[in-house]
Structures are given as structure tokens and as C-alpha cells.
Amino acid sequence: MSHSQYLLRFDDICPTMNWKVWNAIEEELRRHRVRPILAVVPDNVDPGLMVDAPDPDFWGRVKRWQDDGYTIALHGYQHRYINREKGLMKLTPHSEFTGLPYLEQAEKLRKGLEIFAQHGIRADAFVAPSHSFDRMTLRALADLGLRVICDGLWPRPHQDDNEIFWVPQQLWRFRARRAGVWTVCLHLNHWNEKTLAAFRVDLARHADQMTDVATLLEAYQGRRLTTMDRIGASINLVWYHRIVPWLASWKKRLLPAGTRA
């Protein structure tokens, strides 16, 4: 596949998320027949994700999303950060998993999977809160039979030597890309009408380039990581997570105090 494809991922899906915004998003997803990844927190205790009153039919909705072909990902266990470790991805300085012993990580994942199973939900993939996990997390996931992970800055999916299938996640808003598979990770809890309007425009613009995890598994199963993948990931890390934030900070410091947002 030489052309660019886009995959949508929505994080922090839980009973107390912003339902008004989500209902508007879901309408657009159905309009354009888009099947995203939904990263579901099994037992949320993070007050930052408590935006609306809990939906009593939350798990019924999750089941219907899965039946409609949405990829339901295990988004950690409780979305509770226990340290300031960046993990393998080296993106954000806090984690629910990184640095913990294997047995402790495996227990968290097992409890999350049990909650899913109690509600008739199958975990199709794993999404770590704040992109932070380590090799013990990977070992525990494989032992529990969960072998699809959405993370990493590579330009295309691949399968590693431990038969874990990696769906990369490189973007936090739609950006034009010439080739590759680009997962756009979105956090909807604090969207407003302006954010929703921009999302509608972006989704309509890229609707014919959208893909889903099932399609990617069929197309890229068995593909190994290449040198060019590693180079692309390094460029994405340095540019978007080192240089761009530095430039933004530098630009903000140059603005007169009264004009800063």
C-alpha cells in the first residue's frame, strides 16, 4: 500500500466521559462508515475522566460498538498513574504500568480483562494510558493472549518477533501524509463546538482514506519492522515530540505578556 491511510483512535472511553460530545462524534462516524479504535478504561478512578454522570447503559453501548466493527481496546486498568516513568515509547512522564514487577502488571491487566468479560466484551487490542509501558507489560499481554497494541511512531504496522502486532499511533490531529498508516489519537472530554466543527471537516476530507484494525491485520500480518520504519519513527519522535514543543514554547516566550493565551 503506497497511499496514506488514516485510523481514528479515541482514548479515555468510560461511563463518565463527555456524552454530548461523543454522541455528536458517533453520528459522524456512522455517516462516514468509520470504525475507530475505542480505548476503554475498565474501572476508571481518574477524576480527570469524570465529566458527565455515568451512563447506566455504558457496557451495552460498548457491546454494540464492538458488534458494529469498532475495535475495543483495553485502556489499562484504572487509569491511575503510579509513577513518572516514560516507558518504551518515551513520550509522557507518567505511567500505570512501567517499572512495576511482572506479576503486578499481569494482575492489573487480568482484572481489566475480567471486567470486559463480565460484560461480554472482547479485548481486541491494548492501549496504554499515556503511552507508557515496558517489556514486562508486553510479556504480560502476550501471556494473557492480547497480541495487538496500538502505539509507536513507525509509519506502518508490523508484527514483532514475539508475534505482537503493532498498530502505530503518530498523530493527535489530522495532518496530510503522503504514505503510510497514520493513527490519529483524540481525547474528546474537553471538546467544544469549535473542536467538533473542525473534526467534522477533517473527517469528511479524509473519509475515503479511513481504515480499521481488521483491515490492517489482514494487510500487514507478518510484516516485520524495517530500517526505514525505525528511521521514520526517530524523525517523528525528534520533530513532533522534541522540536515542535520547543518551538511552541520559544514562540510563547517571545509574545508580549498581554497577548499570551
C-alpha angles and dihedrals in degrees: 000000000000100000125080121265129189131212124190122221124186115196132200097035107171140135093273100048125124100286098180091058094041093052089055091047093049091053089057093046090054092045091057096033092239119164108200135184110260112200104209123197106219098205110009118201097159109115089204089070094050100097105134136023110280116271107235089209094051097121091043088056091049089052091051091049090053091048088053091057100262114145109242111207128194103241098201117281114278102354088239115144115218102179145003099257120138096204127199096324093053093209111116129025102231135066147184092203117016115110097013120123117264095252093052093049092046091051092054092049092045091052091049092050091048091056090051091049092049088061096043094255124143117211104231095179145353126249116183117218107253091001090276121140137119141211092283088058090052092049092049092048092051092048090051091050098249105131105161118086128179107211143087134085099250117128095236140026120265143174118237131217090270090056093251111147114222121205104192122229113200109147138063095189134017112285128172111259127179101212140358139051113295122192114203111207115206133187109201105181096097100034119131134195091279092053091048092050091052090048091053091052094047094047093049090048093052100031094114091052097053121118138174139223095259091056092047093050090054094046101041106028108135095014111138128217113268134206090252090053090055092048091049091050091050091051091049091049096048097041104039100030102034113020101033094050090047091050091049091051092047092049091049092053090053094054118096110260093247094056099051116114 
